[in-house]
Amino acid sequence: MNASVIDLRYKMNDVLKALDRNEDVTILYHGKVKGVISSPAQTVSKKITEHAFFNMSNAEESVDEKMSQLRGGRFNAL
């Protein structure tokens, strides 16, 4: 979709609908391209079995120990 600066002001609803349809919106100023607005990339969800803590019960260390290691202490903040 091409939109002028005036369209951004008066037809913002149409611009937002175009972004909902995953279209790129090209911003024109005096007929020249000034920029492009694109919709954010869609997030891909992972399976629960791919998570690092799945089946943690079979690990050598306990969940509390692992979480303490990952979080660190207040002295490890710097």
C-alpha positions in Angstrom: 0.0 0.0 0.0 1.2 3.5 -0.8 0.3 6.3 1.6 1.1 9.9 1.6 1.8 11.9 4.7 -1.8 13.3 4.5 -3.1 9.7 4.3 -1.3 8.9 7.6 -3.2 11.7 9.2 -6.7 11.3 7.8 -6.8 7.6 6.8 -4.8 5.9 9.6 -7.5 3.3 9.9 -6.8 2.1 6.4 -3.1 2.0 7.1 -3.7 -0.1 10.2 -5.9 -2.5 8.3 -3.2 -2.9 5.6 -0.7 -3.7 8.4 -3.1 -6.3 9.8 -3.1 -8.0 6.4 0.7 -8.1 6.6 1.1 -5.6 3.8 4.0 -3.2 3.7 3.0 0.5 3.8 5.2 2.8 1.7 5.2 6.4 3.0 5.4 9.0 0.2 6.3 12.7 0.6 5.9 14.8 -2.5 5.8 11.6 -4.5 9.1 10.3 -3.2 9.6 7.3 -0.9 10.4 8.4 2.6 10.1 5.1 4.4 8.3 1.8 4.7 6.2 0.5 7.6 6.0 -3.2 7.9 4.1 -5.4 10.2 6.1 -7.4 12.8 7.2 -10.9 12.1 4.9 -13.6 13.4 6.2 -15.5 16.3 6.6 -19.3 15.9 5.5 -21.3 18.9 7.7 -24.2 19.9 6.6 -27.6 21.2 6.8 -28.1 24.9 9.2 -31.0 24.4 11.7 -28.6 22.9 11.9 -26.5 26.1 15.0 -26.8 28.2 13.2 -27.8 31.4 11.0 -30.5 29.9 11.5 -33.8 31.7 13.7 -32.1 34.3 12.9 -34.9 36.8 15.6 -37.1 35.0 18.3 -34.5 35.5 21.2 -35.0 37.8 20.6 -31.8 39.8 17.3 -30.6 41.3 15.1 -28.0 39.7 15.9 -25.6 42.7 19.6 -26.0 42.1 19.3 -25.4 38.4 17.1 -22.3 38.9 19.5 -20.9 41.4 22.3 -21.4 39.0 20.4 -19.7 36.1 19.2 -16.8 38.2 22.5 -16.3 40.0 22.7 -14.4 43.2 22.7 -10.7 43.9 26.4 -10.8 44.1 26.7 -12.1 40.5 24.7 -9.1 39.1 27.7 -7.2 37.9 
